[in-house]
Amino acid sequence: MKNSKEPRVISIILGGGKGTRLYPLTKERSKPAVPFGGKYRIVDIPISNCINSGYKKIYLLTQFNSASLHHHITNSYNFDRFDRGFVEILAAEQTLEHSGWFEGTADAVRKNMSHFRSQRPTHYIILSGDQLYRMDLKEFMNSHIASGADITIATTAVNRRDASGFGIMQIDKKNKITAFQEKPAPDKDISDWKIPESSRGDLPPEKEYLASMGIYIFNADAMEEALDNEFTDFGKEIIPQSIKTKKVNSYIFDGYWEDIGTIRSFYEATLDLTNYDPSFDFYNAEEPVYTHMRYLPPSKINGASIENSLTSEGCIITKASLKRCVVGVRSIIEEGTDLDGVIVMGSDFYETTDEKAENAKAGKPHIGIGKNCKISKAIIDKDAAIGDNVRINVDGKTYEDGDHGLFYSAEGIIVIRKGAVIPAGTVI
């Protein structure tokens, strides 16, 4: 029989806004639905953290481009009927009380409280849908309960330079948060905000400040009180206000954590997976990352040279050279092609023989990457068709950040849009 004193936990994953910093990957999908690591979606990371921690009542709040996300969740997370677990998407909806869009993270939770209350939770865990990390949320919860706090914020240690990009916490010797400031200016003196020696543990010496990870635990009554106002954002309004009136603690997380909300951070975090000892490791049998079971055939490698790369199932790679690449499901890469530092997201389907014949007749390349292409430092979104002899980001050309028709440029990274057709011989 289940212990009646065991906390009843609801996990809430925030799907984020329009995802403009990840554009054009978010042109037709929400941030949590962006493909990651070859066969996963970003949202699989926080959902898997919840499931591996034993918290299987999961709500995902979203409002932009949610069709792809709905499809992924429906096909990926079906719990046993006796398990009582679920992953449920709550999109912005009109009700008699609320008629508008979600106006921020706190507003999204507030507008869905009626759905949450029906589960009679004792605690809420608030998670972000666009972060890469592996955390034992049960340990986080146990620390929260033992501290007697009303709210606990997961924090990560940062150096002074990086502190200007985060909400910074000041704590006492018992990890109680005494003050908060949002993104302190680089020249501002915050030496009084350094982590107390008693709380440092094995943290690197150069990381002297605590930054909010945007991950919170609320007691149920504290959540109700914290949202009994018109504040719209947790980080900028709810948390600073709660610190003044409630016991708010810091849970210092010393593992790998990365916000993958921009094209550059997404690109770097993905290619880090190809390292011999990656910061985030999918190869953990005790804490797997769950995703859609596609039942695809194994990848076929026809005489290719592949170095420090990941290849997903269902690919056909023929006499190509891949170095530091992450290759998604159903990717077709033809002979003579050279890829270096490329993320290939693959395809949602295989073209039929008839479709290939029609494309050939129309002079259109097949989905995948054609023969004798040379591509570097690029992200190729799903279902892109790249013709033979295409060169991308290898001839020293530079582009301003932004839209360039056939492609998008972001800090030197070339992004080929979902479903784009790049004619044979194109040079970008």
N, C-alpha and C positions, 0 to 999 in steps of 0.2 A: 504494500500500500504506500502511496506517495506521502511523504512527510508533509503535514499541513503547514509546517513552518517554513518549508522551502519557498523561496520567492517565486511569484508568478510574474514572469518577465515577458514584456512585449518589446520586440526589436523593430525600430523604425529607421529605414534607410532613406535618406534624402536624395532624390534624383537630380536635384540642381535645376538651374534655369535653362536659358537657351543654349548654353554651352558655346558662347561666341569665341572663347579662347581656344577651343578645340575645332573650330571651323576650318576646313569644310567636312571634317569627319562627322560633325553633328548637323550637317545640312539636312539629312533625311532620317536621322535617328537621335535619340536623347543620349546624353553623356554616358549613363550606365550601360547603354546597349552597344557602345563602340567596341569592336573586336579587339582582343588583346591576347598576346602570347600564342598566336597561331590558331587555337581552337576555342578560346574562351571569350567571354565578354567582361568588361570591367566590373559589372555588377556581381559577377560570380565570386569576386574576392570577399566583399562584406557578407554576402549570403553564406558562403562557406565558413567564414569565421563564426557566424551565428550557429550554424548546424553543428560544427565541430565542437562548439562549447555547450551544446545541449539546449540551445534556445531556438526552437523551431516554429515559433509564432512570429512571423516576419511580415511587416507591411512595407511596401515600397511606394513612396510618394513622388509623383511626377505629373507634368502637364504639357511638356513640349515633345512633339514627334514620338509619341509613345507606342505606335503600332508595332515597330520592330521589337521593342522591349516586351510588349505583351506576348508576342509570338515566342520569344525566347523563354520567358518565364513559364508559359503554358507548356512548352515542350520539354522543359528541363526539370521542374520541381513538382513532382507528384508524390506526396507522402502516402504511406500506408494508411488505410481508413481507420485503423485502430491507433494510429500514432498521435492524432489530433494536431499534427503540425501543418503549416501552410505557408506559402509565400503569395501574398495578395497585393496586387497593384491598386493603389487608390489615386486616381487621376482627379484633377480639379473638376468639381461639379457644382451645378447650381442647386441650391436648396432654398427653403423659405427664409433661412437665416443668413445665408451667404450666396451672393450672386456673382462674385468676381473671381479672377484668377488668384492663385497663391501669390502673395506679395512678398514673401520671404520665408526663411526656414521655420521660424516660429509660427508665422501665419498658416503655413501648410499643416503643421501639427495641430494647431488650434482648430482649424476647420474640419479636422477628422477625428476630434476627440470622441464624438458619439460612437464611432466605429470601435475605438480602442476601449472605451469603458465597458462595452459588452463582454470583454474578455476578463474583466475584474482583475486587472494587473495590480501588483504591489510596486513594481518598478518598470521604468522605461529605459531602454538603451537607444540612444540616438547615434546613428552612424552616417558617414558620408558615402555617396555612391561613386566617388571618383578618386579613391585612394588605394595605394598598394601597400599592404602590410599583412602580417599574420599575428593575431592576438588571441590569447586565451581569455575570452570575455567572462568566463566563470571566475577566473582569478581576479579580474577587474571588479566583478560584482562582489566577490567575497571581501575584497579590500574596502569597497564602499560600505558594505554593511558593518564590517568590524570598526570602521572609523566613526560610525554614528552620524555621518554627514547627510544632509538633505540632497545635495548634488555633488557628484564627483566628475571632474574634467580630466580626460586623458591628455597628458602633456608629453612633449618630447624636448630634449635638451638641444639648444642651438647656440652658435657663436654670435658675437655682437653684430657682425655684418648681416647675417641672416635674420636676426631679431627684428629688423626693420620691416620685414615682410609678414609678420605674424602678430597675433594678439599675445602679449607677454604677461605672465603671471608672477606675482610676488607671493611667496609662501613663508610661513613660520617654520619652526623646527619640527612641528607635528604635521607638516604638509597641508595645513589649512591655508587657503588662498586669502590673502589680506587685501590685495589690490590687483587691478587689471588695467592695462593700457593697450590700445589698438595701434599697431605698427609705429613704434617710436621712431622718430626721425634719426638718421644716422649720426648726427652731431649732438643728439640729446644725451645728457649724462644719466645713465640708468645703472650705475655701479651699485646702488643700494638694492637692486633687484636680483642680484646674483643668487644662485641656488645655495641654501645653507649647507655647510659641510656635512651636517648630520643626514642630509637627504641625498648626497651625491652618489654614494655607492661606488660603482665602477665606471661612472660616466667619464668620457674623454675630458681632459683638463681644459681644452679650449672651448668646450661647450658649457657656458656659464649661466645661461638663461633658459627659462621654461616657456615654450610656445604651446598654445592650444592646438590640439589636433582636430578640433571640431567633432570630438567624440565624447558623449556625455551619458551619465547615469542620473536619472531623477527618481526619487521616491514619488509614488503616484500623487500623494497630496501636495508635494512640492511642485510637481508639474502643473497641477490645477491652479495653484496660487500664482505660479510664475507666469502663466498665460492669461491671467485675469486682468487684462489690460489691452492696449492697442499696439503694443510693440510687435514688430514684424520679423526681427532677426535675432537668433540666439546669440551669436558671437558679439554683435555690436550693441545689443540692448538688453536681452534677457539675462545673460550671464553677469555683466557689470552691475545690473540692478540687484540681482540675487545675492551677489557677494556682500552687499550692504546690509541685507536683512536675514540671510540664512547661513548655515554652516556649509561652505563649499570647499571641498578638498581637491587636491591634485593627486592623480595617479600617474607616476612617472614611468613612461614606457621606454625601455632602452633598446628595443629591437629596431629593425629596418622599417622605415615609414616614408612613403613618397606620395606627394600630391601630384597626380598625373592629369592636371586640368589644362595644360597648354600643349601645343604641338611639340615643342622642344622637350618638355618633361616626359611626354608620352613616348616620343622617339627614343630618348636616352634610357628610360626605364625598360622599354621593350628590348632594345639591343643589349642591355645589361644581362638579360636572360641568357645570352649566348656566351657569356664569360665562363671560364672553367669553374669558378666559384661564385655564382651570381648572388647578388644581394637578396633577391627573392627567389626561393627554390620551389618549383612545382613538384619536385621529386621527394615528397614526404608522405610516406604511406600512412602515417598516423594522423595526419591532418590534410587530407586531399582537398583539392579545389574542384568543386562539382561544376558540371556544365551539361549542355545538351548532348545526349547520346545519339549519334547520327548513323551508326552502323555502316560506315564507309569501308571500302576495301583498304588494305595497307598501301602505303605509298610505293610507287614503282620508280626506282632509280636506275636509269639506263646509262651507265658509264659516266656519271657526273663526278665532279670534284667538289666536295662539300666540307668546309672548314668552319668550326665554331658556329654552327647554325642549328636552328630548330626547324624540323619539317613536320607538318601535321598529316593526318591520314587523308587518303584519297588523292594524293598528288601524283603527277607524272613528270619527272625531271629527266631530260634527255641530253647527255653530253654537254652539260652546262657547268659553269663554275660559280659557286656561291661562297662568299666569305662574310661572316658576321651578319647573317640574314635570319629573319623569322618568317617562315612560309606557312600561310594559312591553308585551310582545308580546300581540297579540289583544285589546287594550283597546277596550272600547266605551264612548264618552262621548257622552251625548245632548245635545240642544239646550237652551240656556238655562243650562247648568251652568257654574259659575265655580270654578276650582281655583287656589289660590295656595300655593306651597310644598308640593306634594303629590307623594308617590311612589306611583304606581299600578303594581303589579307585573304586572297583566294577568291572563291566563287560560291554562290548559293546553289548552283546547279551545274550539271554537265551539258554542254551543247550536244544535240542529237546529230546524226549524220546528215539529215536533211537540212538542219539549221546551218551546219558548216558549209554545205554545198551552196545554200542561198547566200551566205556571207561572201564566199569566194566569188560567186557570180557578180555580186555587187561591189567587189573590191574592198570589202570590209574584213579586217583581221578577226581571227577567232578570239574568244575569251581566253585570257592568259597572256603570256609574254612570248613573242615570236622568236625567230632565229636571229643569231648574230647581233643581239642587242647588248648595249653596255650601259648599265645604270648604277648610280652611286648616290648615297645619302638621300633616299627617297622613301615615301610611303605610297604604296599602290593600293587603293581602296578596292573593295569587292567588285567583282564582275567587270573589271576594266579589260579592254581588248587592246593590246599593244602590238603593233605590226612588226615586221622584220626590220632589222637594221636601224632600230631607234636608239638614240643616244640621249640620256637624261643625266644632267648634273655631272658631266665628266669633262667638259671642254673649257672650264674656267669661267663660264658666263656667270654673272651675278644678277639677281633680280630684287627689286623692292618687295617688301612684304606685302602680300595681297593677292588679288585675283588676276590671273593672266590668261583667261580664256580656257585653254586646254588644261591648265594646271594652276596650282596655288603655291605661293612661296611663303615660308615662315622661317626666318632666321637661318637661311641657307638650306633649309630642308624643302625638297620639292614634294608636293602632295598631288597625286593623280586621283581625280575624283571617282566616286563610286559610279560604275557603268560607263566611264569615259572611253572614247574610241580614239586612239592615237595612231594616225596613219603611218604606214611603212616609211622609213627614211626620215622621220621627224627628229629634229635636234632641239633639245630644251636645255 
